[in-house]
Amino acid sequence: MVARAHGVREVVGSSPTSPTKKQNLFTLSLINIKLMITYEDFKKLDLRVAKIIEAERVENSEKLIKLQIDLGDEKRQIIAGIGKFYSPEDLINKKIVVLCNLEPRTLMGLESNGMLLAASNKNQISLLIPDQDIASGSLVK
């Protein structure tokens, strides 16, 4: 069981003074919580608002969509596994949140220079989008 107070996660039922690291990792994996990171680790993430300017399906893939995005001062390509839930036409001009300082990765021969952020469960994906109009390239803090 997990108790949350003011954004702090605590495993309830374990000894607060001396659970072993192995016990904590096992408990965390049972309740599907990732290990904590420091604020300094979080500050390393370059999260920005981007506008999708082009979108097309990746040939021979049901899931992948190639996106050209505008980050304000630069344009780049990202490859996203959202094709079962979004059509390319519905993505044009949509503002999304992108992790910009992720190492490039090649997917089906195409280089992806970032990763869009989305919430998901077994049945759906929902893009994280700003709730107000904000300039491309704006930092997410």
TORLUM-286162 format. One record per atom (N, C-alpha, C, CB): residue number from 1; atom name; chain; y, x, z. Coordinates in steps of 0.02 Angstrom, whole numbers, plus 50000, padded with zeros to 5 digits. Each point is the difference from the previous one (the first is absolute). Glycine has a CB too. Example, Ala and Ser with C-alpha at 12.3 -4.5 7.8 and 13.67 -1.06 7.14 Angstrom:
(1, N, A, (49716, 50660, 50390)),
(1, CA, A, (50059, 49955, 50000)),
(1, C, A, (50060, 50045, 50000)),
(1, CB, A, (49941, 49905, 50062)),
(2, N, A, (50112, 50077, 49902)),
(2, CA, A, (50059, 50042, 50003)),
(2, C, A, (50055, 49961, 50037)),
(2, CB, A, (49968, 50059, 49892)),
***
This chain:
(1, N, A, (49941, 50042, 50000)),
(1, CA, A, (50059, 49958, 50000)),
(1, C, A, (50062, 50045, 50000)),
(1, CB, A, (49938, 49907, 50061)),
(2, N, A, (50114, 50070, 49906)),
(2, CA, A, (50061, 50039, 49995)),
(2, C, A, (50058, 49962, 50032)),
(2, CB, A, (49958, 50056, 49895)),
(3, N, A, (50081, 49978, 50145)),
(3, CA, A, (50061, 49970, 50028)),
(3, C, A, (50058, 50034, 49966)),
(3, CB, A, (49946, 49973, 50112)),
(4, N, A, (50104, 49988, 49868)),
(4, CA, A, (50059, 50028, 49967)),
(4, C, A, (50061, 49980, 50039)),
(4, CB, A, (49944, 49997, 49888)),
(5, N, A, (50097, 50052, 50129)),
(5, CA, A, (50063, 49986, 50034)),
(5, C, A, (50053, 50045, 49970)),
(5, CB, A, (49941, 49966, 50107)),
(6, N, A, (50109, 50003, 49865)),
(6, CA, A, (50056, 50037, 49970)),
(6, C, A, (49977, 50051, 49950)),
(6, CB, A, (50064, 49982, 50105)),
(7, N, A, (49887, 50001, 49854)),
(7, CA, A, (49976, 50044, 49947)),
(7, C, A, (49950, 50052, 50023)),
(7, CB, A, (50108, 49982, 49947)),
(8, N, A, (49874, 50018, 50116)),
(8, CA, A, (49953, 50050, 50025)),
(8, C, A, (49931, 49967, 50003)),
(8, CB, A, (50090, 50059, 50068)),
(9, N, A, (49862, 49976, 49905)),
(9, CA, A, (49931, 49975, 50001)),
(9, C, A, (49962, 50035, 50055)),
(9, CB, A, (50003, 49975, 49876)),
(10, N, A, (49960, 49986, 50163)),
(10, CA, A, (49960, 50029, 50053)),
(10, C, A, (49932, 49968, 49998)),
(10, CB, A, (50102, 50023, 50072)),
(11, N, A, (49846, 50017, 49934)),
(11, CA, A, (49933, 49973, 50001)),
(11, C, A, (49987, 49975, 50071)),
(11, CB, A, (49959, 50078, 49907)),
(12, N, A, (50029, 49856, 50099)),
(12, CA, A, (49989, 49970, 50066)),
(12, C, A, (49927, 50006, 50018)),
(12, CB, A, (50096, 49920, 49982)),
(13, N, A, (49891, 50096, 50080)),
(13, CA, A, (49931, 50004, 50023)),
(13, C, A, (49976, 50071, 50004)),
(13, CB, A, (49980, 49889, 49950)),
(14, N, A, (50057, 50159, 50024)),
(14, CA, A, (49980, 50070, 50008)),
(14, C, A, (50040, 50029, 50057)),
(14, CB, A, (49971, 50012, 49877)),
(15, N, A, (50003, 50038, 50154)),
(15, CA, A, (50034, 50033, 50055)),
(15, C, A, (50063, 50033, 49976)),
(15, CB, A, (49891, 50018, 50059)),
(16, N, A, (50167, 49964, 49969)),
(16, CA, A, (50062, 50030, 49976)),
(16, C, A, (50007, 50074, 50018)),
(16, CB, A, (50052, 49888, 50009)),
(17, N, A, (49906, 50135, 50037)),
(17, CA, A, (50008, 50069, 50022)),
(17, C, A, (49953, 50048, 49966)),
(17, CB, A, (50035, 49955, 50107)),
(18, N, A, (49905, 50024, 49874)),
(18, CA, A, (49955, 50050, 49974)),
(18, C, A, (49951, 49978, 49946)),
(18, CB, A, (50011, 50049, 50110)),
(19, N, A, (50008, 49910, 49842)),
(19, CA, A, (49952, 49987, 49946)),
(19, C, A, (49995, 50063, 49957)),
(19, CB, A, (50027, 49875, 50000)),
(20, N, A, (49912, 50137, 49975)),
(20, CA, A, (49993, 50058, 49958)),
(20, C, A, (50028, 49986, 49931)),
(20, CB, A, (49898, 50035, 50064)),
(21, N, A, (50118, 50019, 49900)),
(21, CA, A, (50026, 49993, 49932)),
(21, C, A, (49950, 49963, 49956)),
(21, CB, A, (50067, 50106, 50014)),
(22, N, A, (49869, 49910, 49995)),
(22, CA, A, (49948, 49967, 49961)),
(22, C, A, (49998, 49925, 50014)),
(22, CB, A, (49933, 50107, 50001)),
(23, N, A, (50074, 49873, 50063)),
(23, CA, A, (50001, 49929, 50017)),
(23, C, A, (50060, 49965, 49968)),
(23, CB, A, (49941, 50026, 50109)),
(24, N, A, (50117, 50006, 49894)),
(24, CA, A, (50060, 49971, 49971)),
(24, C, A, (49993, 49991, 49924)),
(24, CB, A, (50068, 50052, 50090)),
(25, N, A, (49906, 49998, 49875)),
(25, CA, A, (49991, 49995, 49928)),
(25, C, A, (49951, 49945, 49983)),
(25, CB, A, (50025, 50121, 49988)),
(26, N, A, (49921, 49874, 50051)),
(26, CA, A, (49951, 49947, 49988)),
(26, C, A, (50031, 49931, 50011)),
(26, CB, A, (49908, 50079, 50035)),
(27, N, A, (50128, 49913, 50020)),
(27, CA, A, (50032, 49936, 50015)),
(27, C, A, (50051, 49982, 49946)),
(27, CB, A, (49983, 50020, 50122)),
(28, N, A, (50058, 50028, 49858)),
(28, CA, A, (50050, 49987, 49949)),
(28, C, A, (49968, 49980, 49934)),
(28, CB, A, (50076, 50081, 50056)),
(29, N, A, (49868, 49951, 49926)),
(29, CA, A, (49968, 49982, 49937)),
(29, C, A, (49970, 49930, 50004)),
(29, CB, A, (49975, 50121, 49979)),
(30, N, A, (50003, 49857, 50079)),
(30, CA, A, (49972, 49932, 50008)),
(30, C, A, (50054, 49947, 49990)),
(30, CB, A, (49914, 50045, 50079)),
(31, N, A, (50148, 49970, 49941)),
(31, CA, A, (50052, 49949, 49994)),
(31, C, A, (50047, 50014, 49942)),
(31, CB, A, (49993, 49983, 50122)),
(32, N, A, (49988, 50065, 49835)),
(32, CA, A, (50034, 50013, 49937)),
(32, C, A, (50074, 50021, 50009)),
(32, CB, A, (49922, 49919, 49948)),
(33, N, A, (50090, 50125, 50099)),
(33, CA, A, (50067, 50028, 50011)),
(33, C, A, (49997, 50073, 49982)),
(33, CB, A, (50027, 49916, 50092)),
(34, N, A, (50023, 50107, 49871)),
(34, CA, A, (50003, 50071, 49983)),
(34, C, A, (50028, 50039, 50059)),
(34, CB, A, (50016, 49972, 49877)),
(35, N, A, (49971, 50092, 50123)),
(35, CA, A, (50026, 50042, 50054)),
(35, C, A, (50076, 50002, 49999)),
(35, CB, A, (49896, 50069, 49995)),
(36, N, A, (50134, 49937, 50063)),
(36, CA, A, (50072, 50002, 50006)),
(36, C, A, (50028, 50063, 49966)),
(36, CB, A, (49993, 49935, 50108)),
(37, N, A, (50067, 50058, 49865)),
(37, CA, A, (50037, 50057, 49974)),
(37, C, A, (50064, 50006, 50040)),
(37, CB, A, (49950, 49988, 49884)),
(38, N, A, (50081, 50069, 50113)),
(38, CA, A, (50063, 50009, 50035)),
(38, C, A, (50057, 49975, 49957)),
(38, CB, A, (49953, 50100, 50062)),
(39, N, A, (50105, 49890, 49970)),
(39, CA, A, (50059, 49981, 49962)),
(39, C, A, (50018, 50054, 49950)),
(39, CB, A, (50041, 49933, 50098)),
(40, N, A, (49947, 50130, 49920)),
(40, CA, A, (50013, 50056, 49953)),
(40, C, A, (49956, 49994, 49938)),
(40, CB, A, (50031, 50073, 50097)),
(41, N, A, (49907, 49905, 49911)),
(41, CA, A, (49955, 49988, 49943)),
(41, C, A, (50028, 49944, 49956)),
(41, CB, A, (49901, 50039, 50067)),
(42, N, A, (50121, 49907, 49965)),
(42, CA, A, (50028, 49944, 49962)),
(42, C, A, (50061, 50021, 49960)),
(42, CB, A, (49956, 49922, 50088)),
(43, N, A, (50086, 50120, 49941)),
(43, CA, A, (50061, 50021, 49966)),
(43, C, A, (49986, 50041, 49937)),
(43, CB, A, (50057, 50000, 50110)),
(44, N, A, (49882, 50025, 49882)),
(44, CA, A, (49981, 50038, 49941)),
(44, C, A, (49991, 49954, 49939)),
(44, CB, A, (49944, 50085, 50074)),
(45, N, A, (50045, 49850, 49938)),
(45, CA, A, (49989, 49953, 49945)),
(45, C, A, (50065, 49984, 49965)),
(45, CB, A, (49901, 49952, 50061)),
(46, N, A, (50101, 50054, 49874)),
(46, CA, A, (50059, 49983, 49960)),
(46, C, A, (49986, 49931, 49969)),
(46, CB, A, (50029, 50123, 49976)),
(47, N, A, (49991, 49825, 50060)),
(47, CA, A, (49991, 49931, 49977)),
(47, C, A, (50065, 49976, 49970)),
(47, CB, A, (49911, 49978, 50088)),
(48, N, A, (50086, 49996, 49851)),
(48, CA, A, (50061, 49978, 49965)),
(48, C, A, (49988, 49935, 49963)),
(48, CB, A, (50036, 50119, 49988)),
(49, N, A, (50018, 49846, 50001)),
(49, CA, A, (49998, 49939, 49958)),
(49, C, A, (50002, 50022, 49927)),
(49, CB, A, (50058, 49929, 50090)),
(50, N, A, (49901, 50040, 49869)),
(50, CA, A, (49998, 50014, 49929)),
(50, C, A, (49998, 49935, 49961)),
(50, CB, A, (49940, 50110, 50021)),
(51, N, A, (50087, 49892, 49919)),
(51, CA, A, (49998, 49942, 49955)),
(51, C, A, (49949, 50015, 49945)),
(51, CB, A, (50122, 49970, 50024)),
(52, N, A, (49833, 49983, 49964)),
(52, CA, A, (49951, 50008, 49946)),
(52, C, A, (50035, 49984, 49935)),
(52, CB, A, (49902, 49970, 50077)),
(53, N, A, (50099, 50079, 49877)),
(53, CA, A, (50034, 49989, 49936)),
(53, C, A, (49951, 49989, 49943)),
(53, CB, A, (50094, 50070, 50042)),
(54, N, A, (49845, 49954, 49965)),
(54, CA, A, (49947, 49988, 49951)),
(54, C, A, (49934, 49994, 50036)),
(54, CB, A, (50063, 50062, 49910)),
(55, N, A, (49892, 49898, 50063)),
(55, CA, A, (49933, 49992, 50029)),
(55, C, A, (49951, 49984, 49945)),
(55, CB, A, (50048, 49961, 50110)),
(56, N, A, (49895, 50071, 49892)),
(56, CA, A, (49947, 49985, 49951)),
(56, C, A, (49932, 50017, 50030)),
(56, CB, A, (50078, 50023, 49904)),
(57, N, A, (49873, 49940, 50074)),
(57, CA, A, (49931, 50012, 50024)),
(57, C, A, (49976, 50068, 49974)),
(57, CB, A, (49976, 49875, 50003)),
(58, N, A, (49984, 50158, 50038)),
(58, CA, A, (49969, 50062, 49980)),
(58, C, A, (49937, 49982, 49960)),
(58, CB, A, (50045, 50064, 50101)),
(59, N, A, (49949, 49965, 49840)),
(59, CA, A, (49944, 49985, 49956)),
(59, C, A, (49934, 50014, 50036)),
(59, CB, A, (50071, 50026, 49899)),
(60, N, A, (49881, 49929, 50093)),
(60, CA, A, (49932, 50006, 50028)),
(60, C, A, (49999, 49994, 50077)),
(60, CB, A, (49970, 50071, 49902)),
(61, N, A, (50080, 49899, 50127)),
(61, CA, A, (50001, 49990, 50072)),
(61, C, A, (50020, 49928, 50016)),
(61, CB, A, (50028, 50122, 50018)),
(62, N, A, (49935, 49846, 50027)),
(62, CA, A, (50017, 49933, 50023)),
(62, C, A, (50054, 50003, 50054)),
(62, CB, A, (49884, 49961, 49973)),
(63, N, A, (50119, 50093, 50065)),
(63, CA, A, (50043, 50003, 50058)),
(63, C, A, (50066, 50037, 49989)),
(63, CB, A, (49898, 49995, 50067)),
(64, N, A, (50103, 50055, 49890)),
(64, CA, A, (50058, 50044, 49997)),
(64, C, A, (50055, 49975, 49954)),
(64, CB, A, (49923, 50093, 50024)),
(65, N, A, (50139, 49913, 50001)),
(65, CA, A, (50060, 49985, 49961)),
(65, C, A, (50044, 50062, 50002)),
(65, CB, A, (49993, 49875, 50025)),
(66, N, A, (50031, 50145, 49916)),
(66, CA, A, (50047, 50056, 49995)),
(66, C, A, (50071, 49973, 50006)),
(66, CB, A, (49920, 50067, 49926)),
(67, N, A, (50117, 49959, 50122)),
(67, CA, A, (50068, 49977, 50013)),
(67, C, A, (50049, 50056, 49987)),
(67, CB, A, (49958, 49918, 50085)),
(68, N, A, (50097, 50065, 49882)),
(68, CA, A, (50057, 50045, 49995)),
(68, C, A, (50051, 49972, 50050)),
(68, CB, A, (49980, 50033, 49876)),
(69, N, A, (50042, 50009, 50171)),
(69, CA, A, (50045, 49976, 50052)),
(69, C, A, (50065, 50039, 49999)),
(69, CB, A, (49902, 49968, 50070)),
(70, N, A, (50151, 49998, 49953)),
(70, CA, A, (50066, 50029, 50005)),
(70, C, A, (50015, 50010, 50074)),
(70, CB, A, (50039, 49945, 49892)),
(71, N, A, (49973, 50118, 50127)),
(71, CA, A, (50016, 50016, 50069)),
(71, C, A, (50074, 50015, 50009)),
(71, CB, A, (49885, 50044, 50014)),
(72, N, A, (50156, 49931, 49941)),
(72, CA, A, (50072, 50012, 50005)),
(72, C, A, (50021, 50063, 49963)),
(72, CB, A, (50000, 49941, 50109)),
(73, N, A, (49980, 50116, 49917)),
(73, CA, A, (50019, 50064, 49969)),
(73, C, A, (49944, 50030, 49957)),
(73, CB, A, (50075, 50019, 50096)),
(74, N, A, (49868, 49948, 49901)),
(74, CA, A, (49945, 50024, 49958)),
(74, C, A, (49954, 49942, 49982)),
(74, CB, A, (50007, 50114, 50052)),
(75, N, A, (49956, 49897, 49895)),
(75, CA, A, (49948, 49953, 49979)),
(75, C, A, (49934, 50036, 50005)),
(75, CB, A, (50079, 49935, 49923)),
(76, N, A, (49869, 50029, 50095)),
(76, CA, A, (49934, 50031, 50002)),
(76, C, A, (49945, 49948, 49987)),
(76, CB, A, (50043, 50086, 50080)),
(77, N, A, (49897, 49941, 49911)),
(77, CA, A, (49942, 49958, 49986)),
(77, C, A, (49955, 49998, 50061)),
(77, CB, A, (50007, 50027, 49877)),
(78, N, A, (49970, 49914, 50141)),
(78, CA, A, (49948, 49994, 50050)),
(78, C, A, (49944, 49955, 49972)),
(78, CB, A, (50084, 50016, 50095)),
(79, N, A, (49857, 49997, 49927)),
(79, CA, A, (49941, 49961, 49980)),
(79, C, A, (49978, 49962, 50062)),
(79, CB, A, (49964, 50083, 49908)),
(80, N, A, (50031, 49851, 50087)),
(80, CA, A, (49984, 49958, 50058)),
(80, C, A, (49939, 49957, 49987)),
(80, CB, A, (50121, 49999, 50031)),
(81, N, A, (49837, 49995, 50019)),
(81, CA, A, (49939, 49960, 49996)),
(81, C, A, (50011, 49927, 50018)),
(81, CB, A, (49935, 50102, 50026)),
(82, N, A, (50111, 49865, 49939)),
(82, CA, A, (50019, 49931, 50017)),
(82, C, A, (49985, 49951, 49943)),
(82, CB, A, (50088, 50046, 50075)),
(83, N, A, (49878, 49977, 49874)),
(83, CA, A, (49989, 49961, 49940)),
(83, C, A, (49960, 49936, 50008)),
(83, CB, A, (50007, 50106, 49942)),
(84, N, A, (49953, 49888, 50110)),
(84, CA, A, (49962, 49938, 50011)),
(84, C, A, (50044, 49946, 50031)),
(84, CB, A, (49895, 50067, 50014)),
(85, N, A, (50163, 49953, 50011)),
(85, CA, A, (50043, 49953, 50036)),
(85, C, A, (50068, 49988, 49967)),
(85, CB, A, (49942, 50036, 50103)),
(86, N, A, (50079, 50011, 49854)),
(86, CA, A, (50065, 49994, 49967)),
(86, C, A, (49992, 50013, 49925)),
(86, CB, A, (50058, 50036, 50106)),
(87, N, A, (49980, 49928, 49855)),
(87, CA, A, (50004, 50014, 49928)),
(87, C, A, (50060, 50045, 49989)),
(87, CB, A, (49944, 49890, 49968)),
(88, N, A, (50052, 50155, 49984)),
(88, CA, A, (50057, 50045, 49987)),
(88, C, A, (50066, 49963, 49989)),
(88, CB, A, (49919, 50080, 49950)),
(89, N, A, (50078, 49863, 50015)),
(89, CA, A, (50061, 49962, 49985)),
(89, C, A, (50035, 49976, 50064)),
(89, CB, A, (49948, 49964, 49892)),
(90, N, A, (50014, 50020, 50159)),
(90, CA, A, (50028, 49975, 50063)),
(90, C, A, (50032, 50055, 50042)),
(90, CB, A, (49915, 49910, 49998)),
(91, N, A, (50072, 50152, 49984)),
(91, CA, A, (50026, 50056, 50039)),
(91, C, A, (50067, 50027, 49976)),
(91, CB, A, (49882, 50029, 50024)),
(92, N, A, (50134, 49959, 49913)),
(92, CA, A, (50063, 50026, 49971)),
(92, C, A, (50060, 49975, 50042)),
(92, CB, A, (49947, 50003, 49884)),
(93, N, A, (50097, 50044, 50132)),
(93, CA, A, (50062, 49988, 50038)),
(93, C, A, (49988, 49985, 50074)),
(93, CB, A, (50050, 49958, 49896)),
(94, N, A, (49889, 50046, 50128)),
(94, CA, A, (49986, 49989, 50071)),
(94, C, A, (50018, 50063, 50038)),
(94, CB, A, (49907, 49917, 49974)),
(95, N, A, (50123, 50075, 50085)),
(95, CA, A, (50015, 50057, 50044)),
(95, C, A, (49941, 50008, 50048)),
(95, CB, A, (50126, 49982, 49991)),
(96, N, A, (49852, 50080, 50018)),
(96, CA, A, (49942, 50015, 50042)),
(96, C, A, (50018, 50059, 50045)),
(96, CB, A, (49919, 49956, 49913)),
(97, N, A, (50036, 50059, 50134)),
(97, CA, A, (50007, 50058, 50043)),
(97, C, A, (49948, 50051, 49977)),
(97, CB, A, (50043, 49931, 50099)),
(98, N, A, (49980, 50132, 49893)),
(98, CA, A, (49957, 50053, 49974)),
(98, C, A, (50001, 50060, 50046)),
(98, CB, A, (50022, 49960, 49883)),
(99, N, A, (49919, 50069, 50128)),
(99, CA, A, (49994, 50065, 50033)),
(99, C, A, (50011, 50053, 49947)),
(99, CB, A, (49920, 49956, 50091)),
(100, N, A, (50136, 50079, 49913)),
(100, CA, A, (50020, 50045, 49945)),
(100, C, A, (49974, 50071, 50007)),
(100, CB, A, (50100, 49931, 49989)),
(101, N, A, (49886, 50091, 50071)),
(101, CA, A, (49980, 50071, 50008)),
(101, C, A, (49925, 50009, 50009)),
(101, CB, A, (50111, 50021, 50049)),
(102, N, A, (49851, 49936, 49921)),
(102, CA, A, (49927, 50007, 49997)),
(102, C, A, (49983, 50047, 49943)),
(102, CB, A, (49982, 49883, 50048)),
(103, N, A, (49971, 50162, 49963)),
(103, CA, A, (49981, 50046, 49946)),
(103, C, A, (49978, 49960, 49939)),
(103, CB, A, (49966, 50088, 50085)),
(104, N, A, (50052, 49935, 49854)),
(104, CA, A, (49978, 49966, 49939)),
(104, C, A, (49924, 49996, 49997)),
(104, CB, A, (50104, 50039, 49941)),
(105, N, A, (49872, 49907, 50029)),
(105, CA, A, (49928, 49990, 49992)),
(105, C, A, (49987, 49974, 49930)),
(105, CB, A, (49984, 49978, 50124)),
(106, N, A, (49962, 50043, 49846)),
(106, CA, A, (49982, 49977, 49933)),
(106, C, A, (49947, 49946, 50006)),
(106, CB, A, (50028, 50112, 49950)),
(107, N, A, (49987, 49829, 50020)),
(107, CA, A, (49954, 49944, 50000)),
(107, C, A, (49988, 49980, 49927)),
(107, CB, A, (50039, 49960, 50115)),
(108, N, A, (49899, 50043, 49864)),
(108, CA, A, (49981, 49983, 49931)),
(108, C, A, (50044, 50037, 49950)),
(108, CB, A, (49961, 49887, 50039)),
(109, N, A, (50051, 50177, 49975)),
(109, CA, A, (50038, 50042, 49954)),
(109, C, A, (50075, 49993, 50004)),
(109, CB, A, (49903, 49994, 49927)),
(110, N, A, (50122, 49964, 50118)),
(110, CA, A, (50072, 49988, 50006)),
(110, C, A, (50025, 50025, 50068)),
(110, CB, A, (49992, 49900, 49923)),
(111, N, A, (50064, 50136, 50076)),
(111, CA, A, (50027, 50027, 50062)),
(111, C, A, (50040, 49947, 50037)),
(111, CB, A, (50004, 50114, 49949)),
(112, N, A, (49983, 49880, 50116)),
(112, CA, A, (50036, 49954, 50043)),
(112, C, A, (50043, 50042, 50047)),
(112, CB, A, (49909, 49911, 49993)),
(113, N, A, (50156, 50075, 50009)),
(113, CA, A, (50047, 50038, 50040)),
(113, C, A, (50030, 49957, 50055)),
(113, CB, A, (50026, 50072, 49901)),
(114, N, A, (49932, 49905, 50143)),
(114, CA, A, (50020, 49958, 50056)),
(114, C, A, (49949, 49944, 50010)),
(114, CB, A, (50121, 50027, 49979)),
(115, N, A, (49893, 49932, 50072)),
(115, CA, A, (49955, 49945, 50015)),
(115, C, A, (50041, 49940, 50024)),
(115, CB, A, (49905, 50079, 50029)),
(116, N, A, (50084, 49863, 49940)),
(116, CA, A, (50034, 49941, 50025)),
(116, C, A, (49967, 49977, 50064)),
(116, CB, A, (50032, 49967, 49883)),
(117, N, A, (50006, 49998, 50158)),
(117, CA, A, (49973, 49975, 50063)),
(117, C, A, (49985, 49926, 49992)),
(117, CB, A, (50065, 50085, 50065)),
(118, N, A, (49877, 49896, 49962)),
(118, CA, A, (49978, 49930, 49996)),
(118, C, A, (49956, 49985, 50060)),
(118, CB, A, (50005, 50001, 49874)),
(119, N, A, (49996, 49937, 50148)),
(119, CA, A, (49955, 49976, 50052)),
(119, C, A, (49939, 49971, 49964)),
(119, CB, A, (50095, 49976, 50083)),
(120, N, A, (49846, 50030, 49949)),
(120, CA, A, (49941, 49973, 49968)),
(120, C, A, (49949, 49977, 50051)),
(120, CB, A, (50019, 50075, 49902)),
(121, N, A, (49939, 49880, 50075)),
(121, CA, A, (49940, 49981, 50036)),
(121, C, A, (49945, 49994, 49948)),
(121, CB, A, (50064, 49939, 50094)),
(122, N, A, (49881, 50031, 49922)),
(122, CA, A, (49944, 49997, 49952)),
(122, C, A, (50017, 49958, 49939)),
(122, CB, A, (49922, 50013, 50096)),
(123, N, A, (50125, 49939, 49911)),
(123, CA, A, (50011, 49952, 49946)),
(123, C, A, (50066, 50005, 49964)),
(123, CB, A, (49928, 49928, 50063)),
(124, N, A, (50118, 50114, 49961)),
(124, CA, A, (50065, 50002, 49967)),
(124, C, A, (50038, 50065, 50014)),
(124, CB, A, (50004, 49876, 50009)),
(125, N, A, (50046, 50135, 49950)),
(125, CA, A, (50046, 50056, 50009)),
(125, C, A, (50070, 49971, 49995)),
(125, CB, A, (49919, 50086, 49951)),
(126, N, A, (50126, 49937, 50093)),
(126, CA, A, (50069, 49979, 49999)),
(126, C, A, (50045, 50061, 50001)),
(126, CB, A, (49970, 49891, 50058)),
(127, N, A, (50070, 50117, 49890)),
(127, CA, A, (50046, 50057, 49997)),
(127, C, A, (50052, 49995, 50055)),
(127, CB, A, (49982, 50008, 49877)),
(128, N, A, (50036, 50050, 50152)),
(128, CA, A, (50055, 50001, 50048)),
(128, C, A, (50064, 50004, 49960)),
(128, CB, A, (49930, 50056, 50090)),
(129, N, A, (50113, 49895, 49920)),
(129, CA, A, (50062, 49996, 49961)),
(129, C, A, (50058, 49990, 50048)),
(129, CB, A, (49939, 49952, 49900)),
(130, N, A, (50121, 50073, 50082)),
(130, CA, A, (50058, 49988, 50042)),
(130, C, A, (50018, 49926, 50001)),
(130, CB, A, (50043, 50116, 49974)),
(131, N, A, (49981, 49859, 50083)),
(131, CA, A, (50017, 49929, 50004)),
(131, C, A, (50071, 49986, 49976)),
(131, CB, A, (49921, 49990, 50094)),
(132, N, A, (50117, 50063, 49889)),
(132, CA, A, (50067, 49992, 49971)),
(132, C, A, (50006, 50048, 49942)),
(132, CB, A, (50050, 49966, 50112)),
(133, N, A, (49998, 50021, 49843)),
(133, CA, A, (50012, 50045, 49945)),
(133, C, A, (50029, 50065, 50028)),
(133, CB, A, (50018, 49903, 49918)),
(134, N, A, (49951, 50152, 50067)),
(134, CA, A, (50023, 50065, 50024)),
(134, C, A, (49990, 50050, 49943)),
(134, CB, A, (49972, 49973, 50122)),
(135, N, A, (50069, 50077, 49875)),
(135, CA, A, (49999, 50048, 49944)),
(135, C, A, (49934, 50038, 49997)),
(135, CB, A, (50124, 50011, 50009)),
(136, N, A, (49854, 50001, 49930)),
(136, CA, A, (49942, 50043, 49989)),
(136, C, A, (50015, 50069, 50029)),
(136, CB, A, (49966, 49936, 49895)),
(137, N, A, (49985, 50094, 50137)),
(137, CA, A, (50009, 50064, 50031)),
(137, C, A, (50018, 49997, 50074)),
(137, CB, A, (50034, 50041, 49890)),
(138, N, A, (49982, 49898, 50134)),
(138, CA, A, (50017, 49992, 50071)),
(138, C, A, (49941, 50022, 50043)),
(138, CB, A, (50078, 49905, 49973)),
(139, N, A, (49938, 50130, 50082)),
(139, CA, A, (49949, 50024, 50046)),
(139, C, A, (49973, 49943, 50042)),
(139, CB, A, (50055, 50112, 50003)),
(140, N, A, (49880, 49890, 50011)),
(140, CA, A, (49968, 49954, 50046)),
(140, C, A, (49989, 50039, 50064)),
(140, CB, A, (49943, 49931, 49907)),
(141, N, A, (50084, 50043, 50148)),
(141, CA, A, (49995, 50036, 50065)),
(141, C, A, (49961, 49959, 50050)),
(141, CB, A, (50109, 50057, 49978)),
***
